[in-house]
């Protein structure tokens, strides 16, 4: 059966690869370990965005090397979204401080340590920190109503989920596959997967890259769910170097 693979690159990385020695992953080699033998992979579409070097100056170089490795797979296409850099205000549950001043209507001097927002609020109210000093606390699961609010920098990846949905639907309507495999645990893909399964009568497998359970919403609409196990990653690494090229795995990976 003609099988098309749709890979959310960042979902795969953060769900299955980050913090492991298996980042040199050959996605084409991974497929036979995930899918029934009747599935014949005809195309792989990999969706990502070019990373910023703001927090890791070497990250763009490592990503470029890996993308070069992926391009050695004959039937792969790489599609790029983008990163949006912005600042947002978020409530703080635990605030790490290293002998810094906290400014509100008053200036509060805090010793080094991790402070719960209740402690910070009391400090800002009286202008000096209570005598008990820094404390280690168990963070709450939700922010308090009067939590300290901080402006933080964030990088948000944009476009991959929309691009996956567009290609999944377009390829289904063009009858370019019998089976689609979506490597993602993003519940934003529920609607396009439901359409492909119900209206085009295609088989759609979800491959959950997360070490946690697959999204219940995705599981409800997909034809089946597969999970990536560490042994599969071990067996699906590119050779280093890749034969016939000068492409080698980044030394810092």
C-alpha positions in Angstrom: 0.0 0.0 0.0 1.3 3.4 -1.0 2.3 5.1 2.3 3.1 8.8 2.8 4.9 10.0 6.0 4.2 13.4 7.5 6.7 14.4 10.2 6.4 17.3 12.7 10.1 17.8 13.2 9.9 19.7 16.5 7.3 17.4 17.9 9.5 14.4 17.1 12.6 16.1 18.5 11.1 17.2 21.8 9.0 14.1 22.2 11.5 11.4 21.5 15.0 12.7 20.8 16.0 15.6 23.0 18.3 14.4 25.8 19.1 11.1 24.0 22.1 10.0 21.9 19.7 9.1 19.0 19.3 12.5 17.3 21.1 11.2 14.2 17.8 9.6 13.2 17.1 8.1 9.7 13.3 8.5 9.5 13.2 6.2 6.4 14.9 3.4 8.4 12.5 3.9 11.3 9.4 3.3 9.3 9.6 -0.5 8.8 10.0 -0.8 12.5 6.7 1.1 13.1 4.5 0.0 10.2 3.0 -3.3 8.9 4.9 -4.9 6.1 2.2 -4.0 3.6 3.1 -0.4 3.9 5.4 0.8 1.1 6.8 4.3 1.9 6.6 6.4 -1.3 7.3 9.8 0.2 8.3 11.5 3.4 7.4 15.1 4.2 9.4 16.7 7.0 8.1 19.9 8.5 10.3 22.1 10.6 11.7 25.7 11.0 15.2 27.0 11.0 16.2 27.3 14.6 17.7 30.5 16.2 21.1 30.6 17.8 19.9 33.0 20.5 20.2 30.5 23.3 22.6 28.0 21.6 24.9 29.6 19.1 25.8 26.1 17.6 22.2 25.0 17.1 21.7 26.3 13.5 24.9 24.5 12.4 23.8 21.2 13.9 20.3 21.5 12.4 21.8 22.3 9.0 23.9 19.2 9.2 21.0 17.0 10.1 18.8 18.4 7.3 21.7 17.6 4.9 21.6 14.0 6.2 17.8 13.8 5.7 18.2 15.1 2.1 20.2 11.9 1.3 16.9 10.1 1.6 15.7 10.0 -2.1 11.9 10.4 -1.4 12.0 13.1 1.2 10.7 16.7 1.0 11.6 19.3 3.7 9.1 22.1 4.3 9.9 25.1 6.5 7.7 27.2 8.8 9.2 30.0 10.9 10.0 31.0 14.4 8.2 34.0 16.0 10.3 35.8 18.6 8.3 37.7 21.2 7.9 38.7 24.8 4.8 37.7 26.8 3.7 38.3 30.4 3.2 35.2 32.5 2.4 34.5 36.2 5.3 33.2 38.2 5.0 30.3 40.6 8.6 30.0 41.8 11.0 32.8 41.3 14.8 32.0 41.4 16.7 35.0 42.8 20.5 35.5 43.3 20.9 38.5 45.6 18.8 40.7 43.3 16.3 43.4 43.8 12.6 42.9 43.1 10.9 46.1 42.0 7.3 46.9 42.5 6.0 50.1 44.2 8.9 49.2 46.6 12.3 47.6 46.3 12.7 44.3 48.0 16.1 42.8 48.6 16.1 39.0 48.5 18.9 36.6 49.3 19.8 33.8 46.8 17.3 31.0 46.6 13.9 29.9 45.2 10.9 31.8 46.4 7.3 31.0 46.3 5.0 33.8 45.0 3.3 34.0 48.5 6.7 34.9 49.9 7.4 37.5 47.2 4.0 39.1 47.6 4.6 39.4 51.3 8.0 40.9 50.7 6.6 43.5 48.3 4.0 44.4 50.7 6.3 45.2 53.6 9.4 46.2 51.7 11.9 43.7 53.1 12.2 39.9 53.1 10.9 37.9 56.2 13.7 36.7 58.4 13.3 33.1 57.5 15.4 33.6 54.4 15.4 31.7 51.1 13.3 28.5 50.9 12.9 25.6 48.5 9.2 25.0 47.7 7.1 22.6 45.8 5.7 24.5 42.9 1.9 24.8 42.5 0.3 23.3 39.4 -1.6 26.5 38.6 -0.6 30.2 39.2 -2.1 31.9 42.2 -4.6 34.7 41.6 -2.1 37.3 43.1 1.0 35.7 41.5 4.0 37.8 40.6 3.9 38.5 36.9 7.1 38.5 34.8 7.7 39.5 31.2 9.6 36.6 29.5 11.1 36.0 26.1 9.7 33.1 24.0 10.3 31.5 20.6 7.2 30.1 19.0 7.3 27.8 16.0 4.7 28.8 13.4 3.4 27.0 10.4 4.3 23.3 10.8 0.8 22.1 12.0 -0.9 24.1 9.3 1.5 22.9 6.6 1.0 19.3 7.7 -2.7 19.6 7.6 -2.7 21.2 4.1 -0.4 18.5 2.6 -2.3 15.7 4.3 -5.6 16.9 2.9 -4.3 17.9 -0.5 -2.5 14.6 -1.0 -5.5 12.6 0.0 -7.8 14.4 -2.4 -5.2 13.9 -5.2 -5.1 10.2 -4.2 -1.4 10.1 -3.7 -1.4 7.6 -0.9 -3.4 4.7 0.6 -1.9 5.1 4.1 -0.8 8.3 5.8 1.5 8.3 8.8 1.5 11.4 10.9 4.4 11.7 13.4 3.0 14.1 15.9 1.1 14.3 19.1 -0.4 17.7 18.3 -4.2 17.6 18.8 -4.5 20.6 16.3 -4.4 17.9 13.6 -7.6 16.2 14.7 -9.9 17.9 12.1 -7.7 17.1 9.0 -7.1 13.5 10.1 -10.9 13.0 10.7 -11.6 14.3 7.2 -9.1 12.1 5.5 -10.3 9.0 7.4 -14.1 9.6 7.1 -14.4 11.4 3.7 -11.5 10.0 1.7 -11.6 6.5 3.4 -7.8 6.5 3.8 -5.9 4.8 6.6 -4.1 7.3 8.9 -1.7 6.1 11.6 -0.6 8.4 14.4 2.9 7.9 15.5 3.2 9.3 19.0 6.8 10.6 19.6 6.1 11.5 23.2 7.2 9.4 26.2 3.7 10.1 27.5 0.4 8.7 26.3 -0.8 9.6 22.8 -3.4 12.4 22.6 -6.8 11.0 23.2 -8.3 13.4 20.6 -5.9 12.1 18.0 -6.4 8.5 19.0 -10.2 8.9 18.6 -10.0 9.9 14.9 -7.0 8.0 13.7 -7.1 4.5 12.2 -4.4 3.3 14.6 -1.6 4.5 16.9 2.0 3.5 17.0 4.7 4.4 19.6 8.4 5.1 19.1 10.5 3.0 21.5 14.2 3.6 22.3 15.2 0.3 20.6 13.7 1.5 17.4 15.7 4.7 17.6 18.9 2.8 18.3 18.4 0.6 15.2 17.5 3.6 12.9 20.5 5.8 13.1 22.3 7.2 10.0 25.8 5.8 9.6 28.6 8.2 10.6 29.8 9.5 8.2 27.1 8.9 5.6 28.7 6.8 2.8 29.4 8.7 -0.4 29.2 12.1 1.4 31.2 14.3 3.8 28.2 14.5 6.2 29.1 13.5 9.7 27.1 13.6 12.9 27.8 16.8 15.0 30.4 16.0 17.7 28.3 17.8 20.4 25.3 15.5 19.8 
